[in-house]
Amino acid sequence: MSSIFTVSIFQSALELGCIYALVALALFISFTILNIADLTTDGCFTLGCAVGAMVTLAGHPFLALFAALISGAMAGFVTAFLQTKLGVESILAGIIVNTGLYTVNIAVMGFSSLTNLFGCDTIFSLGKDGFACTIFGDWFKVVIVAVLVMGIALLLWWFLGTTLGMSIRATGDNAEMVKSSSINPTFTITVGLCLANSLTGLSGALIAQYQKSADINIGTGMVTISLASLIIGQSLIGNKGSTLRRIIGTILGSVLYRFIVAIALRLSVPAEALKLVSALIVAVAIAAPYVRRKTALKKREFENYRGNHGREVKENA
């Protein structure tokens, strides 16, 4: 057991969990708050990875993060435009944009399927050479991504408490009611999807700098992975309660998902089977609340039956 849970596994799970938590937060906005199944995630993650890698190659690792944010927001805007202005269903809009982004992504990467960042400065290499490594040692990467993610989480919590943020939340609850309240749902959906996809793009740029490479297929299955993290977080914290509590639960779900994947790899699960593992995690996480409710219902029915049967026996006696 000690060989499975090592410090390096714990450290790697924290690093990757925090980076991928941004995508989980994106789905928290689109799927949970706006009640929109946004399938742009896979292509948008690769877009952020590609844009971030190319800007990093140009010698601007910090600017790469902002460029990925903007590119992700642009992808979200196109998805929202298809939904709100052209009447395309949300799922179809996501599929259309995701398909088109493949060509965009490979064009951004100079029509190459792989871009290497070895020898380039990244926020992690700069952190290693700077004060972060001096203070925190080998944990400097964890500190960098944790501070970044927690800062974004607090900003997201603050934004969702503003008038615009509450309008976005109301749009997801009841779009028709929002219309009658003189709030433009087209605007709120557009802002929500732009915000969500900007976080996805930022996550892609961080992964590119973390792995020092960008691959055209790196975003494949990102929706499933993020959905698993989101549902695990909701199972841990619950889908009720304050917005900050739900945001923190989403981040914890992403970290826990990375622990599960790391343990699966340590148990010699083939890398090719990780997508199946992700699908199983999603299925179990989704089914768990239903199974708990059914189990509790059956338990109550059994207790009622036993109580009624006991009274019948006493009456007959």
PAZANU-506236 format. One record per residue (C-alpha): x, z, y negated; residue in one letter; chain. Coordinates in nm, 3 decimals, padded with zeros to 5 digits. Example, Ala and Ser with C-alpha at 12.3 -4.5 7.8 and 13.67 -1.06 7.14 Angstrom:
<sites>
       px       pz       py  aa  ch
   01.230   00.780   00.450   A   A
   01.367   00.714   00.106   S   A
</sites>
This chain:
<sites>
       px       pz       py  aa  ch
   00.000   00.000   00.000   M   A
   00.286   00.079  -00.239   S   A
   00.425  -00.271  -00.184   S   A
   00.094  -00.419  -00.304   I   A
   00.062  -00.214  -00.624   F   A
   00.394  -00.254  -00.802   T   A
   00.486  -00.210  -01.166   V   A
   00.552  -00.583  -01.205   S   A
   00.205  -00.668  -01.070   I   A
   00.046  -00.415  -01.305   F   A
   00.243  -00.553  -01.599   Q   A
   00.166  -00.918  -01.520   S   A
  -00.205  -00.843  -01.470   A   A
  -00.218  -00.672  -01.810   L   A
  -00.044  -00.963  -01.981   E   A
  -00.256  -01.237  -01.828   L   A
  -00.572  -01.027  -01.841   G   A
  -00.538  -00.979  -02.215   C   A
  -00.466  -01.348  -02.278   I   A
  -00.757  -01.471  -02.065   Y   A
  -00.979  -01.202  -02.219   A   A
  -01.008  -01.429  -02.522   L   A
  -01.186  -01.688  -02.308   V   A
  -01.408  -01.417  -02.163   A   A
  -01.495  -01.312  -02.519   L   A
  -01.576  -01.676  -02.594   A   A
  -01.826  -01.676  -02.310   L   A
  -01.954  -01.340  -02.432   F   A
  -02.045  -01.515  -02.758   I   A
  -02.190  -01.835  -02.612   S   A
  -02.339  -01.716  -02.284   F   A
  -02.441  -01.357  -02.359   T   A
  -02.519  -01.359  -02.730   I   A
  -02.630  -01.717  -02.796   L   A
  -02.773  -01.763  -02.446   N   A
  -02.606  -02.106  -02.422   I   A
  -02.425  -02.232  -02.113   A   A
  -02.124  -02.387  -02.286   D   A
  -01.925  -02.599  -02.040   L   A
  -01.677  -02.709  -02.306   T   A
  -01.453  -02.421  -02.200   T   A
  -01.235  -02.605  -01.947   D   A
  -01.143  -02.891  -02.179   G   A
  -01.119  -02.668  -02.486   C   A
  -00.873  -02.436  -02.312   F   A
  -00.652  -02.734  -02.227   T   A
  -00.690  -02.860  -02.585   L   A
  -00.562  -02.531  -02.724   G   A
  -00.281  -02.536  -02.470   C   A
  -00.182  -02.892  -02.563   A   A
  -00.205  -02.844  -02.940   V   A
  -00.024  -02.512  -02.920   G   A
   00.252  -02.662  -02.707   A   A
   00.312  -02.960  -02.934   M   A
   00.320  -02.750  -03.254   V   A
   00.551  -02.502  -03.080   T   A
   00.779  -02.791  -02.983   L   A
   00.793  -02.880  -03.352   A   A
   00.937  -02.533  -03.416   G   A
   00.629  -02.348  -03.542   H   A
   00.515  -02.096  -03.275   P   A
   00.294  -01.894  -03.512   F   A
   00.142  -02.201  -03.674   L   A
   00.066  -02.322  -03.320   A   A
  -00.182  -02.037  -03.275   L   A
  -00.372  -02.129  -03.592   F   A
  -00.367  -02.498  -03.496   A   A
  -00.515  -02.410  -03.155   A   A
  -00.784  -02.200  -03.326   L   A
  -00.882  -02.492  -03.549   I   A
  -00.879  -02.747  -03.266   S   A
  -01.099  -02.523  -03.053   G   A
  -01.343  -02.479  -03.342   A   A
  -01.359  -02.859  -03.380   M   A
  -01.446  -02.896  -03.010   A   A
  -01.717  -02.634  -03.051   G   A
  -01.852  -02.817  -03.355   F   A
  -01.889  -03.141  -03.158   V   A
  -02.073  -02.956  -02.881   T   A
  -02.304  -02.789  -03.133   A   A
  -02.364  -03.122  -03.310   F   A
  -02.474  -03.286  -02.985   L   A
  -02.713  -02.997  -02.917   Q   A
  -02.861  -02.940  -03.260   T   A
  -02.857  -03.285  -03.420   K   A
  -02.886  -03.525  -03.127   L   A
  -03.110  -03.318  -02.900   G   A
  -02.870  -03.311  -02.604   V   A
  -02.921  -03.023  -02.362   E   A
  -02.653  -02.755  -02.389   S   A
  -02.517  -02.809  -02.039   I   A
  -02.500  -03.186  -02.084   L   A
  -02.341  -03.149  -02.427   A   A
  -02.068  -02.933  -02.276   G   A
  -02.008  -03.179  -01.994   I   A
  -01.987  -03.472  -02.238   I   A
  -01.738  -03.298  -02.467   V   A
  -01.539  -03.163  -02.172   N   A
  -01.509  -03.514  -02.028   T   A
  -01.404  -03.664  -02.360   G   A
  -01.148  -03.393  -02.420   L   A
  -00.944  -03.506  -02.119   Y   A
  -00.839  -03.820  -02.306   T   A
  -00.791  -03.627  -02.629   V   A
  -00.573  -03.369  -02.456   N   A
  -00.347  -03.617  -02.283   I   A
  -00.314  -03.809  -02.611   A   A
  -00.212  -03.487  -02.791   V   A
   00.055  -03.435  -02.524   M   A
   00.195  -03.782  -02.587   G   A
   00.019  -03.930  -02.283   F   A
   00.217  -03.704  -02.055   S   A
   00.051  -03.472  -01.804   S   A
   00.314  -03.200  -01.849   L   A
   00.496  -03.062  -02.152   T   A
   00.780  -02.811  -02.120   N   A
   00.863  -02.554  -02.386   L   A
   01.191  -02.434  -02.238   F   A
   01.445  -02.384  -02.512   G   A
   01.174  -02.351  -02.780   C   A
   01.100  -02.038  -02.975   D   A
   00.768  -01.873  -02.887   T   A
   00.604  -01.556  -03.015   I   A
   00.723  -01.392  -02.692   F   A
   01.086  -01.504  -02.723   S   A
   01.087  -01.395  -03.087   L   A
   00.939  -01.062  -02.980   G   A
   01.208  -01.027  -02.716   K   A
   01.480  -01.085  -02.973   D   A
   01.311  -00.864  -03.232   G   A
   01.201  -00.506  -03.266   F   A
   00.924  -00.531  -03.004   A   A
   01.171  -00.547  -02.715   C   A
   01.391  -00.279  -02.871   T   A
   01.102  -00.034  -02.890   I   A
   00.892  -00.122  -02.584   F   A
   01.153  -00.269  -02.347   G   A
   01.014  -00.492  -02.072   D   A
   00.659  -00.414  -02.187   W   A
   00.694  -00.602  -02.516   F   A
   00.477  -00.892  -02.392   K   A
   00.197  -00.653  -02.300   V   A
   00.216  -00.494  -02.644   V   A
   00.213  -00.831  -02.825   I   A
  -00.093  -00.968  -02.645   V   A
  -00.274  -00.632  -02.640   A   A
  -00.236  -00.586  -03.017   V   A
  -00.349  -00.945  -03.076   L   A
  -00.652  -00.918  -02.848   V   A
  -00.761  -00.578  -02.976   M   A
  -00.730  -00.703  -03.334   G   A
  -00.950  -01.002  -03.251   I   A
  -01.195  -00.776  -03.067   A   A
  -01.230  -00.551  -03.372   L   A
  -01.276  -00.853  -03.601   L   A
  -01.540  -00.991  -03.365   L   A
  -01.719  -00.655  -03.360   W   A
  -01.713  -00.644  -03.740   W   A
  -01.836  -01.005  -03.769   F   A
  -02.127  -00.951  -03.531   L   A
  -02.237  -00.661  -03.753   G   A
  -02.253  -00.879  -04.065   T   A
  -02.565  -01.061  -04.179   T   A
  -02.442  -01.389  -04.030   L   A
  -02.338  -01.218  -03.707   G   A
  -02.677  -01.052  -03.667   M   A
  -02.843  -01.389  -03.738   S   A
  -02.640  -01.540  -03.452   I   A
  -02.748  -01.255  -03.224   R   A
  -03.111  -01.303  -03.327   A   A
  -03.085  -01.677  -03.255   T   A
  -02.983  -01.602  -02.898   G   A
  -03.270  -01.356  -02.858   D   A
  -03.545  -01.576  -03.001   N   A
  -03.466  -01.901  -03.181   A   A
  -03.830  -01.960  -03.279   E   A
  -03.857  -01.622  -03.445   M   A
  -03.536  -01.694  -03.635   V   A
  -03.688  -02.017  -03.768   K   A
  -03.989  -01.828  -03.902   S   A
  -03.752  -01.583  -04.074   S   A
  -03.599  -01.861  -04.287   S   A
  -03.274  -01.861  -04.088   I   A
  -03.137  -02.199  -03.988   N   A
  -03.072  -02.186  -03.610   P   A
  -02.871  -02.508  -03.630   T   A
  -02.620  -02.334  -03.856   F   A
  -02.602  -02.014  -03.651   T   A
  -02.556  -02.204  -03.322   I   A
  -02.284  -02.417  -03.481   T   A
  -02.098  -02.115  -03.616   V   A
  -02.132  -01.932  -03.283   G   A
  -01.999  -02.221  -03.074   L   A
  -01.716  -02.290  -03.319   C   A
  -01.615  -01.924  -03.304   L   A
  -01.636  -01.911  -02.926   A   A
  -01.432  -02.225  -02.870   N   A
  -01.173  -02.123  -03.129   S   A
  -01.102  -01.815  -02.914   L   A
  -01.074  -02.039  -02.608   T   A
  -00.826  -02.264  -02.788   G   A
  -00.621  -01.964  -02.900   L   A
  -00.606  -01.839  -02.541   S   A
  -00.478  -02.180  -02.429   G   A
  -00.202  -02.175  -02.691   A   A
  -00.095  -01.826  -02.582   L   A
  -00.081  -01.935  -02.218   I   A
   00.131  -02.236  -02.314   A   A
   00.382  -02.010  -02.489   Q   A
   00.363  -01.746  -02.216   Y   A
   00.429  -01.996  -01.934   Q   A
   00.649  -02.220  -02.152   K   A
   00.457  -02.526  -02.036   S   A
   00.133  -02.714  -02.084   A   A
  -00.041  -02.899  -01.802   D   A
  -00.331  -03.140  -01.839   I   A
  -00.522  -02.966  -01.558   N   A
  -00.454  -02.608  -01.666   I   A
  -00.812  -02.554  -01.783   G   A
  -00.978  -02.655  -01.457   T   A
  -01.211  -02.380  -01.339   G   A
  -01.170  -02.175  -01.657   M   A
  -01.548  -02.134  -01.688   V   A
  -01.564  -01.972  -01.344   T   A
  -01.269  -01.743  -01.416   I   A
  -01.410  -01.634  -01.751   S   A
  -01.758  -01.586  -01.610   L   A
  -01.612  -01.366  -01.337   A   A
  -01.432  -01.155  -01.598   S   A
  -01.746  -01.130  -01.811   L   A
  -01.969  -01.024  -01.522   I   A
  -01.714  -00.775  -01.389   I   A
  -01.697  -00.622  -01.737   G   A
  -02.076  -00.602  -01.758   Q   A
  -02.086  -00.438  -01.416   S   A
  -01.833  -00.178  -01.531   L   A
  -01.976  -00.102  -01.874   I   A
  -02.328  -00.241  -01.844   G   A
  -02.490  -00.515  -02.050   N   A
  -02.661  -00.261  -02.274   K   A
  -02.516  -00.034  -02.537   G   A
  -02.319  -00.103  -02.853   S   A
  -02.154  -00.437  -02.923   T   A
  -01.808  -00.278  -02.930   L   A
  -01.867  -00.123  -02.588   R   A
  -01.964  -00.461  -02.444   R   A
  -01.662  -00.631  -02.603   I   A
  -01.427  -00.370  -02.457   I   A
  -01.601  -00.408  -02.121   G   A
  -01.538  -00.784  -02.130   T   A
  -01.166  -00.728  -02.193   I   A
  -01.146  -00.470  -01.912   L   A
  -01.326  -00.714  -01.682   G   A
  -01.064  -00.980  -01.752   S   A
  -00.779  -00.739  -01.676   V   A
  -00.949  -00.619  -01.356   L   A
  -01.005  -00.979  -01.246   Y   A
  -00.632  -01.045  -01.288   R   A
  -00.560  -00.739  -01.074   F   A
  -00.784  -00.879  -00.801   I   A
  -00.609  -01.218  -00.816   V   A
  -00.265  -01.053  -00.811   A   A
  -00.359  -00.845  -00.507   I   A
  -00.496  -01.155  -00.334   A   A
  -00.163  -01.330  -00.390   L   A
   00.024  -01.027  -00.255   R   A
  -00.194  -01.041   00.055   L   A
  -00.065  -01.396   00.115   S   A
  -00.384  -01.571   00.011   V   A
  -00.284  -01.938  -00.044   P   A
  -00.275  -02.047  -00.407   A   A
  -00.510  -02.331  -00.315   E   A
  -00.773  -02.074  -00.218   A   A
  -00.776  -01.891  -00.552   L   A
  -01.066  -02.102  -00.680   K   A
  -01.265  -01.993  -00.375   L   A
  -01.168  -01.632  -00.445   V   A
  -01.290  -01.673  -00.803   S   A
  -01.620  -01.819  -00.684   A   A
  -01.667  -01.531  -00.440   L   A
  -01.592  -01.275  -00.711   I   A
  -01.854  -01.435  -00.938   V   A
  -02.110  -01.444  -00.656   A   A
  -02.050  -01.080  -00.563   V   A
  -02.054  -00.964  -00.926   A   A
  -02.379  -01.147  -00.997   I   A
  -02.547  -01.033  -00.676   A   A
  -02.432  -00.670  -00.699   A   A
  -02.697  -00.549  -00.952   P   A
  -02.976  -00.721  -00.754   Y   A
  -02.854  -00.569  -00.427   V   A
  -02.838  -00.224  -00.589   R   A
  -03.195  -00.258  -00.718   R   A
  -03.325  -00.377  -00.381   K   A
  -03.139  -00.098  -00.201   T   A
  -03.283   00.165  -00.437   A   A
  -03.633   00.017  -00.391   L   A
  -03.603   00.020  -00.010   K   A
  -03.475   00.378  -00.026   K   A
  -03.776   00.488  -00.230   R   A
  -04.012   00.303   00.003   E   A
  -03.852   00.474   00.303   F   A
  -03.876   00.816   00.138   E   A
  -04.243   00.756   00.051   N   A
  -04.312   00.642   00.405   Y   A
  -04.138   00.946   00.553   R   A
  -04.328   01.178   00.318   G   A
  -04.665   01.018   00.402   N   A
  -04.584   01.017   00.772   H   A
  -04.492   01.387   00.757   G   A
  -04.822   01.474   00.590   R   A
  -05.013   01.276   00.854   E   A
  -04.838   01.465   01.132   V   A
  -04.925   01.800   00.971   K   A
  -05.289   01.697   00.924   E   A
  -05.319   01.584   01.284   N   A
  -05.162   01.906   01.403   A   A
</sites>
